[in-house]
Amino acid sequence: MTHAALTDGPGGLAADGAVRRGRPRSVEADAAILDATLELIDETGLTGLSVESVAARAGVGKATIYRRWPSKEALVASALSRCAEESAVLEAEGSLRDQLVGYVEQIRCKSPETHSGRIMPRMLSHASRSPELFRIYFDQVIRPRRARVRLALEQAVDRGELRDDVDLDLAVTMVTAPMLYLNLVQSANGAPGPGSSEALVDAVLTGLAVRVPRG
């Protein structure tokens, strides 16, 4: 998708031909640049990403980008922060099971439809080739997601729903990773169907729940 050209200077000519004063399209330019960055990461990965290609896709000049971001890394960091806005929401209310089922179901449904879900395979492939950019991705997108789930598990431990010896970091991976994996490997054959989120969460909670003594 090619974005309409956007002005970024005093008295510039906007896409509709009207003369604008000051910097009236800066917000639109920001959005176009960041969207173009995510689109290109989705299509080509980080290797093929350049300021020139982003500028062409967004319909702006390179100078417009460099006025906002001093480097490709800074641009990628800002673009990835938009992915965080697409992240699944973990509800604050309800049982732990309901919270986790809702969260995993959002992963099932949203991963194929969002920039965040589509660029994940690309970003994983760059973990060793572009470690600094992958670190940005992890800090901007993955770490906040894991922190939300970890907090819910901590609260469940405090309420007595989970054992107090649970390895919380491992538990976060057990909750979130299976659906991400299924979405990736089944993308060609159809994503996991309805009911799979409940089955995954129940399987995890069976192992994490407080053990009730028999007898």
VENQUI-V274014 format. One line per field, one symbol per residue. phi: phi as a letter, one per 30 degrees, with the letter a starting at -180 (. if undefined). A space follows every 10 residues. Layout:
# VENQUI-V274014
phi: ???
This chain:
# VENQUI-V274014
phi: .cdddbdbbe idcdddiddc cibdcdddde dddddddddd dddbiddddb ddddddddib dedddddcbd adddddeddd dddddcdecc ddcjdeeddd dddddddedc edcceeddde eddddcecdb dddddedddd cdeddddddd dddedddddi dbddcddddd dedddcdede dddddcddcj dedejddddd dddddedcdd dcedj
